[in-house]
Amino acid sequence: MALTTRRGALTTLGAALAGTVALPATSAPAGERTHGPRPLWRAHAHNDYEHPRPLLDALDHRFGSVEADIHLVGDQLLVAHDPVDLDPARTLESLYLDPLAARVRAHHGSVYRRHRGSLQLLVDIKTEGASTYLELDRHLKRYRHLFTTYVHGRVLPGPVTVVISGDRAARAPMAAQTVRRAFYDGRLADLGTSAPASFVPLISDNWTLNFTWPGTGAFPDAERQKLRTITRTAHARGQKVRFWATPDVAGPARDALWSELLAADVDHLNTDDLAGLEAFLDAHR
């Protein structure tokens, strides 16, 4: 996740992660196209683990952000939306961390060959937040140089940036750390507060709780202005913006709403339809 403002002034992290550089070619790990257009950093794979090939399908469609829900079971972090779907074989390591580490090694330090932007891994905590986060932190420490890291006030960029969402009890242990390999997913209530982008680089919220427009008919002027004020305020502080619960059924309503999100400079578009969002973003470059 390239943590930049859209209008100019870059945060410390954004300045380090923005842009691309040429890297030596190497054999591609499973799930990656050998050649292709640049990554779609705005594309967010909601509930990515529900696709036939978690992570790899999103990377094939060049997504810049993927979402994994985790449950703490013993000392294991299992990936699923609901407890009934838990499978001991589907761990955060096996589905995400190990494949990403292998890919970054093969690409000499990046997720996408020849592109230095950082992939966002949004980890949605489904069990008690504080204990789950502390176990996650122990897991992340095993992957040297893979993650963007906060160290005593400085943000050191890495090929993958972990952002913690879900149970809000994770916030307290994260805020107490002077060294951490993850960042916090804020809400609109955090917009304009003292929480810096080095702790809250992302502002996410439910579209339907903040806007009435479903993508059909005219976008109310007051809501369009509200949306643009949100993004301007966030970007001025070096934060990104994402909404979930946006329409995700292919058709004119979804395209209209996605178009308004792009026009307002929203940073991540949420979808379960990987091919659909890829085609839309390619058509609206």
Buried (B, 14 or more C-beta within 10 A) or exposed (E): BBBBBBEEEBBBBBBBBBEBEEBEEEEBBEBBEEEEEEBBBBBBBBBBBBBEBBBBBBBBBBBBBBBBBBBBBEEBBBBBBEEEBBEEEBBBBBBBBEBBBEBBBBBEBBBBBBBBBBBBBBBBBBBEBBBBBBBBBEBBEEBEEBBBBBEEEEBBBBBBBBBBBBBBBBBEBBEEBEEBBBBBBBEBEBBBEEBBBBBBBBBBBEBBEBBEBBBEEEBEEEBBEEBBEBBBBBBBBBBBBBBBBBBBEBEEBBBBBBBBBBEBBBBBBBBBBBEBBBEBBEEEE
